[in-house]
Amino acid sequence: MAFKPAVLGLEDGSVFFGYSLGAEGETGGEVVFNTSMTGYQEILTDPSYRGQIVVMTYPEIGNYGVNDEDVESDRVQVNGFVIKELSPIVSNWRAKGDLDSYLRSYGVVGIWGIDTRALVKKIRERGVVRGVISTEDLDPKSVVQKARSIPDISKQDLVSQVATREIYYWDEADWDLFKGYRKRLNDRPLLAVIDFGVKYNILRRFTAEGVRVAVLPPGLPFEEIEALKPDGIFLSNGPGDPQNVVYGIELAKRFFGRLPVMGICLGHQIIGIALGAQTYKLKFGHHGGNHPVKNLLTGKVEITAQNHNFAVDENTLPKEVEVTHVNLLDGTLEGMRHSRWPIMSVQYHPEASPGPHDSYYVFREFKRLMEAS
């Protein structure tokens, strides 16, 4: 196959030359890296990556192709994709196509053939950088200047780009080797999922645990949520700065003490802000399927999947909030619960996809919290 040349320019002046991957054209965004060895299709379709260009640290990507089942939303969400080596062969019995064609079908611009080790080292040392991938403009100075003009991700409204616009009910549970995703119709408890960019596997995990799931658009009047008579409120993951999600913060405050409330990732950060804590941006974020987290309640260490650029500042938590999980790589806050109200949240992704299943118990715990309330 013949590939067109492509270039990746960073705001610090760095330029990487490689080959076009996916659609031709130009794209920009915040450049982050993911350390997962597999699961690139789940990563590509994760709404939390909206606004970002994802770099895979594993050297060869695309070897098992793509299919119709390993998705976390209805489309590819990343702004761009960067890999070292594009596999020329697709070898998997579930594959329905190849990575290059998949990205092209969604109009996503990528680049392959660059030194991703050097790129990741630069991000680790300098922090997250803005970048531009182009197959049209190969002038180094030009693409660097374009990278510098990209708006800060904290100033962008990304949630509205990925959230649902209408209410729907979810009935898909875990995947079966012979039957695919199983259907399961549950009655109660009813969980109102506020969609800031929810991953499908979060919905699947709740459904598999016997929870009825209603997915609601952000901005839905509080009275309409109450009219559904939910047994619990779930604040989902999603892209961008939690401080921008004013609706989510106000919604959390409204239901604190009235219904069980849970959050994952962005939802966790929203709960933290609603409780009075502060959030901050990590140097280069946590993105991957191999982050060790210690459960302080059990003393056990879980290997977790993570995807976030912001974190809750533990030192600003009110005294009523107990830290339940901590990241063993950098000591950041990974989980918390309230001492009086039925509130719990985790920063990592217990639903995996991609990643280990060590933390599936989180969904059972919240179901019990809803049933008890």
Stockholm file with secondary structure:
# STOCKHOLM 1.0

chainA/1-373         MAFKPAVLGLEDGSVFFGYSLGAEGETGGEVVFNTSMTGYQEILTDPSYRGQIVVMTYPEIGNYGVNDEDVESDRVQVNGFVIKELSPIVSNWRAKGDLDSYLRSYGVVGIWGIDTRALVKKIRERGVVRGVISTEDLDPKSVVQKARSIPDISKQDLVSQVATREIYYWDEADWDLFKGYRKRLNDRPLLAVIDFGVKYNILRRFTAEGVRVAVLPPGLPFEEIEALKPDGIFLSNGPGDPQNVVYGIELAKRFFGRLPVMGICLGHQIIGIALGAQTYKLKFGHHGGNHPVKNLLTGKVEITAQNHNFAVDENTLPKEVEVTHVNLLDGTLEGMRHSRWPIMSVQYHPEASPGPHDSYYVFREFKRLMEAS
#=GR chainA/1-373 SS CCCCEEEEEETTSCEEEEEEEEBSSEEEEEEEEECCSSCHHHHHTCGGGTTEEEEECSSEECTTCBCSSSCSSSSCCCSEEEESEECSCCCCTTCCBCHHHHHHHTTCEEEESSCHHHHHHHHHHHCCEEEEEESSCCCHHHHHHHHHTSCCGGGSCCHHHHSCSSCEEECEEEEETTTEEEECCCCSSEEEEECSSCCHHHHHHHHHTTCEEEEECTTCCHHHHHHTCCSEEEECCCSSCGGGCHHHHHHHHHHTTTSCEEEETHHHHHHHHHTTCCEEEEEEEEEEEEEEEEETTTCCEEEEEEEEEEEECGGGSCTTEEEEEEETTTCCEEEEEESSSSEEEESSBTTCSSSCCTTTHHHHHHHHHHHHC
#=GC SS_cons         CCCCEEEEEETTSCEEEEEEEEBSSEEEEEEEEECCSSCHHHHHTCGGGTTEEEEECSSEECTTCBCSSSCSSSSCCCSEEEESEECSCCCCTTCCBCHHHHHHHTTCEEEESSCHHHHHHHHHHHCCEEEEEESSCCCHHHHHHHHHTSCCGGGSCCHHHHSCSSCEEECEEEEETTTEEEECCCCSSEEEEECSSCCHHHHHHHHHTTCEEEEECTTCCHHHHHHTCCSEEEECCCSSCGGGCHHHHHHHHHHTTTSCEEEETHHHHHHHHHTTCCEEEEEEEEEEEEEEEEETTTCCEEEEEEEEEEEECGGGSCTTEEEEEEETTTCCEEEEEESSSSEEEESSBTTCSSSCCTTTHHHHHHHHHHHHC
//
